[in-house]
Amino acid sequence: MILNSSSKEYRSDNDEMNDQRLQELVERISLADFGKPFCHQAYFNRRLKTTGGRYHLQSHNIDFNPKVFERYGEPELVNVIKHELCHYHLHLEGKGYQHKDAEFKALLKQTGGSRYVRPLVEQKPQSYHQYQCEKCQTLILRKRRINTQRFVCGKCRGKLIEL
């Protein structure tokens, strides 16, 4: 792990990332960008599905989604680490650590962390069921199927046909 303090770049010597290297990376980012030590545990949690990381209020530990590193590499992981460290340091100082708080937004902007993680799950395209009214020719798009024997057009009460 190499830390270039002049441009605050973080890069690893190889592509393998484990809990120990993650812990070291979090500690270095905390000192370099926040000027404060990270004194708790950082680890990967494969059960996280859509979130990049999670700060635990009681234990002060942080767990990270390994998909962030696997999918987007270390630069995106560093952004997520900065985001979670904002929660961590602000909470320990008794300041506003939630996403809605101005102190959190200001610290996140100052350190260059990301507000949201890039998508981690494949988003399948929405498929719609198309219906058309026999009377007024209104086109109706629905995510779920409807019973055309039971339901009618909302405009003219005409019969619906599935396209």
C-alpha positions in Angstrom: 0.0 0.0 0.0 1.5 3.3 -1.0 0.2 6.7 0.1 1.2 9.7 -1.9 0.5 12.5 0.6 1.0 15.4 -1.8 -1.9 14.4 -4.1 -3.6 12.1 -1.5 -3.6 9.1 -3.9 -4.0 5.6 -2.5 -2.9 2.7 -4.5 -2.1 -0.9 -3.8 0.8 -3.0 -5.0 -1.4 -5.9 -6.0 -5.1 -6.4 -6.7 -6.0 -8.5 -3.7 -7.9 -6.8 -0.9 -8.6 -8.5 2.4 -9.8 -7.3 5.9 -6.2 -6.5 7.1 -5.4 -4.4 4.0 -8.8 -2.7 4.3 -8.1 -1.9 8.0 -4.7 -0.4 7.0 -6.3 1.6 4.2 -9.0 3.0 6.4 -6.4 4.0 9.1 -4.3 5.8 6.5 -7.2 7.6 4.9 -8.4 8.7 8.4 -5.0 10.2 9.3 -4.3 11.7 5.9 -7.8 13.3 5.1 -9.3 13.8 8.6 -6.1 14.3 10.7 -7.5 11.9 13.3 -6.9 8.2 14.0 -9.3 5.4 13.3 -9.3 3.3 16.4 -11.9 0.6 15.6 -12.4 -2.2 13.2 -13.0 -2.1 9.5 -14.0 -5.2 7.6 -15.7 -6.6 4.6 -19.3 -7.8 4.9 -20.6 -10.0 2.0 -24.2 -9.7 3.3 -24.4 -6.1 2.3 -26.3 -6.0 -1.0 -27.0 -2.4 -2.2 -25.1 -0.2 0.2 -21.3 0.5 -0.1 -20.6 0.6 3.6 -22.2 0.9 7.1 -21.1 2.7 10.2 -22.3 1.0 13.5 -23.2 3.6 16.2 -22.8 1.3 19.2 -19.5 -0.5 18.3 -18.1 2.3 16.1 -16.9 -0.4 13.6 -17.4 0.0 9.9 -18.2 -2.7 7.4 -17.8 -2.4 3.7 -19.4 -4.2 0.7 -16.6 -6.1 -1.1 -18.6 -5.6 -4.4 -17.5 -2.0 -4.5 -13.8 -3.0 -4.8 -14.5 -6.0 -7.1 -16.7 -4.0 -9.5 -15.2 -0.5 -9.5 -11.7 -0.9 -7.9 -9.9 1.0 -5.2 -10.8 4.6 -6.2 -14.5 4.0 -5.6 -13.7 2.1 -2.3 -11.7 5.1 -1.1 -14.7 7.3 -1.7 -16.9 5.0 0.3 -14.3 4.8 3.1 -14.3 8.6 3.2 -18.1 8.7 3.4 -18.2 6.2 6.3 -15.3 8.0 8.1 -17.4 11.2 8.0 -20.1 9.4 9.9 -17.5 7.9 12.3 -15.6 11.1 13.2 -18.7 13.4 13.4 -20.5 10.8 15.6 -17.5 10.5 18.0 -17.3 14.4 18.2 -21.0 14.7 19.0 -21.7 16.6 15.8 -24.4 16.0 13.1 -23.4 12.7 11.5 -26.5 11.9 9.5 -26.9 12.4 5.8 -29.2 15.3 6.2 -26.9 17.3 8.6 -25.0 20.3 7.2 -21.8 19.3 9.2 -21.9 15.9 7.4 -22.3 17.4 4.0 -19.6 20.0 4.6 -17.1 17.4 5.8 -17.9 15.0 2.9 -17.3 17.8 0.4 -14.1 18.8 2.2 -12.6 15.3 2.1 -13.9 14.4 -1.4 -16.0 11.4 -0.4 -18.9 10.3 -2.5 -22.5 10.9 -1.4 -23.8 7.8 -3.1 -22.1 4.5 -4.2 -22.4 3.5 -7.8 -25.0 0.7 -8.5 -23.9 -2.7 -7.1 -26.7 -4.9 -8.4 -27.8 -5.4 -11.9 -30.9 -3.3 -12.6 -33.1 -5.3 -14.9 -35.2 -3.2 -17.3 -38.8 -2.7 -16.4 -41.2 -4.6 -18.5 -44.7 -3.2 -18.9 -48.0 -4.8 -19.8 -49.8 -2.7 -22.4 -53.6 -2.4 -22.6 -55.7 -0.3 -24.9 -59.3 0.8 -24.6 -61.6 -0.4 -27.4 -63.8 2.8 -27.2 -61.4 5.8 -26.7 -58.1 4.0 -27.8 -56.3 5.2 -24.6 -53.0 3.3 -24.1 -52.4 2.1 -20.5 -49.0 0.8 -19.3 -48.9 -1.3 -16.2 -46.1 -3.1 -14.3 -48.5 -5.7 -13.1 -51.0 -7.6 -15.1 -54.7 -6.7 -14.7 -57.8 -8.8 -15.2 -59.4 -7.4 -18.3 -62.7 -9.2 -17.4 -62.9 -7.2 -14.2 -61.4 -3.8 -14.9 -62.4 -1.2 -17.5 -61.0 2.0 -18.8 -60.8 4.8 -16.3 -61.8 7.5 -18.8 -64.7 6.1 -20.6 -65.5 2.7 -18.9 -64.7 0.9 -22.2 -63.4 -2.7 -22.5 -59.6 -3.1 -22.2 -57.6 -5.3 -24.6 -54.1 -6.5 -23.8 -51.6 -5.7 -26.6 
